[in-house]
Amino acid sequence: MGAQLFEPVRVRETVLANRLVHVATLTQLGRDGLPTAAQAAYLRRRAAGGVGCIVTEGVSVHSSSRPHPGVVQAYRPEAFAGLRAWPQAAAGVPVLLQLWHVGRQQLWGPREAPWGVSPEPDALSGSVPHVMTDAEIEAVLEAFAAAARQAEAAGFAGVELHGAHGYLLTQFLSPWSNTRTDRWGGDAERRRAFVLELARRVRRATGPRFIVGIKLSGHEFVPGGLTERDAADLVAALAAEGLVDLVGVSQGNFSLSLERHVPDLHFPEAPFAYLARTVREAAAGVPVIAMGRIMSRATAERLVAEGWADLVGLSRALLADPDLPRKWRGIDGEPVRPCLACNVCWGRIHQGRPVACVHNPELGEEERWTPPAPIPRRAAVVVAGAGPAGLEAAWVLARRGFRVTVYEAAGEPGGQAARLRRLAGLERFGELVDYQLAQCARYGVAFRLGTPLTPEDPVEADAVVVATGSVPVRPTIPGWRGPVRVPDEVPDLAPAPPAGATAVVVDEDGGYYAYGPAEHLLARGWAVVLVTSRTALGARLDYLSRIGLERRLRTHDVPVWTGWRVVGGGDRVLLLEDVFTGRRRAIEDVALVVWAGARRAVDDLWRTGREAWFRRWAPIGDAFAPRDLLAAVHEGHRLAREIR
Ligand SMILES: Cc1cc2nc3c(=O)[nH]c(=O)nc-3n(C[C@H](O)[C@H](O)[C@H](O)COP(=O)(O)O)c2cc1C
């Protein structure tokens, strides 16, 4: 019998209360390179949820690492005045400051200050870095040591050196990025020299109790790149000199292997935990953190009990629900608000916007957030529509003490999310509905399913929330004689007819509303062609998830016609027009067209409803304007908090 998840663990001289670690998560809540109270509030909330240890978001240690003004520039003299608030906010939970140098991978500003190891282009931006001289390498080593020293003075329990994901440390370690022939490159030992020297400097700069951790890519998943053997050899070398106290094992870099860095909903649980296990075997007792799409208590417990890792790292699961550790322990009776692995959070920060979660409206707002206030009298509210917006409004209202009745025209609740969950690969979106329904049940929401609310209904309620959603527009294609289906109908379509028939999926959506049906049809044996008038696929997906989409479509040899629109058809023929040149072409043997395009708000209830109902409440979610899940859930939540 191995260790227990909720059993304490010693890291150097610090005892962590349990084995759940908040792993580094950039929030983009920093401003002009300086820390903010919003970041401290974010950390305070995660600590209150019961994690054993917090690794903060990455902070830049040197002016040559300037990925984005939302990233804290810890090298500026004024930065630590604010950073001091971070360990204080965590109120007793040990906090490690993640020290970060991006090297050539400057993300948002690739041409601003790209220092790198070798003159090889950054895989993401294509920019070629300035090759660091010995003096510059020395300056960066000292910058890490200085940041660690200041972190200790500021009250952090330790630091984590960011050696993963293709940033500067990985760039030194990997033969894929390090082509130097001096003392910093050439063979595996010399490629490791920078990280070993860095760990020595940081150790020397800090006191005996101070934790020095490192995060590594256990595998880079690029040809000729780092593998778990390299990670294990490095950790063995670090452990032999007693240089590190904690090792986090992640994966990928910012090449196409980025898909694996934050595994989205198409991956199984804990797909890369095996990397942590290999590293742990070489770690000589130094505790190892496994991470990467660990979402359930059962998996977390198994990894620790079976010795795959000493600790379990969580990023997205704690964005969705900071109270997850307390809930897993049964301290808090509420259900866990599960991470959908939709990667909206990651997409947001990589657009340079503050982090946000589809179904946790509190994320990023912790500084201002107050729990929804109870109401003095048990007033009644009717919610029309049991989609994500309506369900969110319903449970939050009921929790506040309102008597809530939900009317839903369809026979089942869930709306858009319930339809998405029926598509192969997107089942996880259903967990959003499951959570909302569990909360509705917990707080006693009444349901009238299969019962649309009409303006004639004698509703006795103090307020009506109109969350009637949207319907897809089904276009007519001149001359086309076959069926045109909308995405909502795809789960009910029959498997592919006899060989030779093609389904054309018209993607005017740029998101899962188009790719869900396409992949669903592929899974059911259809030949699929994707057509979009945009110049690229996946405009509404984050860059990371788009890689996975491309890979899966290419695995099935799906032809993709970008920059073409459908203008007509004939018998089993679809006619396309090039949006730039007007040139035309035909797709033959078409048996089915699926059109993922515009939706229209279902707002007649609101537009024809009795004035009194709507004195104060506008329609929410798609009934206001068809948008995405985040807009629906957040609007439902906000409205439910505001009704008095
Ligand atoms: C929004 C977001 C921000 C992240 N920021 C960082 C970061 O600053 N440093 C880092 O090492 N990893 C960062 N990561 C990666 C996570 O630490 C973790 O390795 C990855 O998300 C897999 O864990 P998960 O499946 O629990 O989310 C980030 C991930 C997300 C989703």
The ligand as an SDF file (V2000), in Angstrom:
LIG
                    3D

 31 33  0  0  0  0  0  0  0  0999 V2000
   -4.4040   28.9650  -18.0940 C   0  0  0  0  0  0  0  0  0  0  0  0
   -3.1230   28.1810  -17.9280 C   0  0  0  0  0  0  0  0  0  0  0  0
   -1.9380   28.8560  -17.6040 C   0  0  0  0  0  0  0  0  0  0  0  0
   -0.7480   28.1420  -17.4200 C   0  0  0  0  0  0  0  0  0  0  0  0
    0.3920   28.8110  -17.0310 N   0  0  0  0  0  0  0  0  0  0  0  0
    1.5280   28.1150  -16.7560 C   0  0  0  0  0  0  0  0  0  0  0  0
    2.6920   28.7560  -16.2340 C   0  0  0  0  0  0  0  0  0  0  0  0
    2.7210   29.9710  -15.9690 O   0  0  0  0  0  0  0  0  0  0  0  0
    3.7880   27.9810  -16.0100 N   0  0  0  0  0  0  0  0  0  0  0  0
    3.7880   26.6350  -16.2420 C   0  0  0  0  0  0  0  0  0  0  0  0
    4.7950   25.9780  -16.0000 O   0  0  0  0  0  0  0  0  0  0  0  0
    2.6980   26.0110  -16.7070 N   0  0  0  0  0  0  0  0  0  0  0  0
    1.5760   26.7080  -16.9680 C   0  0  0  0  0  0  0  0  0  0  0  0
    0.4470   26.0420  -17.3940 N   0  0  0  0  0  0  0  0  0  0  0  0
    0.4870   24.5740  -17.5290 C   0  0  0  0  0  0  0  0  0  0  0  0
    0.0120   23.8970  -16.2520 C   0  0  0  0  0  0  0  0  0  0  0  0
    0.8760   24.1640  -15.1690 O   0  0  0  0  0  0  0  0  0  0  0  0
   -0.0700   22.3600  -16.4380 C   0  0  0  0  0  0  0  0  0  0  0  0
    1.2050   21.8810  -16.7630 O   0  0  0  0  0  0  0  0  0  0  0  0
   -1.0630   21.9560  -17.5270 C   0  0  0  0  0  0  0  0  0  0  0  0
   -2.1700   22.8080  -17.5680 O   0  0  0  0  0  0  0  0  0  0  0  0
   -1.5790   20.5300  -17.3260 C   0  0  0  0  0  0  0  0  0  0  0  0
   -2.2580   20.4260  -16.0900 O   0  0  0  0  0  0  0  0  0  0  0  0
   -3.8850   20.3630  -15.9690 P   0  0  0  0  0  0  0  0  0  0  0  0
   -4.3270   19.2540  -16.8670 O   0  0  0  0  0  0  0  0  0  0  0  0
   -4.1460   20.1020  -14.5260 O   0  0  0  0  0  0  0  0  0  0  0  0
   -4.4130   21.6760  -16.4410 O   0  0  0  0  0  0  0  0  0  0  0  0
   -0.7390   26.7400  -17.5970 C   0  0  0  0  0  0  0  0  0  0  0  0
   -1.9370   26.0830  -17.9230 C   0  0  0  0  0  0  0  0  0  0  0  0
   -3.1130   26.7830  -18.0800 C   0  0  0  0  0  0  0  0  0  0  0  0
   -4.3830   26.0320  -18.3940 C   0  0  0  0  0  0  0  0  0  0  0  0
  1  2  1  0
  2  3  1  0
  2 30  2  0
  3  4  2  0
  4  5  1  0
  4 28  1  0
  5  6  2  0
  6  7  1  0
  6 13  1  0
  7  8  2  0
  7  9  1  0
  9 10  1  0
 10 11  2  0
 10 12  1  0
 12 13  2  0
 13 14  1  0
 14 15  1  0
 14 28  1  0
 15 16  1  0
 16 17  1  0
 16 18  1  0
 18 19  1  0
 18 20  1  0
 20 21  1  0
 20 22  1  0
 22 23  1  0
 23 24  1  0
 24 25  2  0
 24 26  1  0
 24 27  1  0
 28 29  2  0
 29 30  1  0
 30 31  1  0
M  END
$$$$
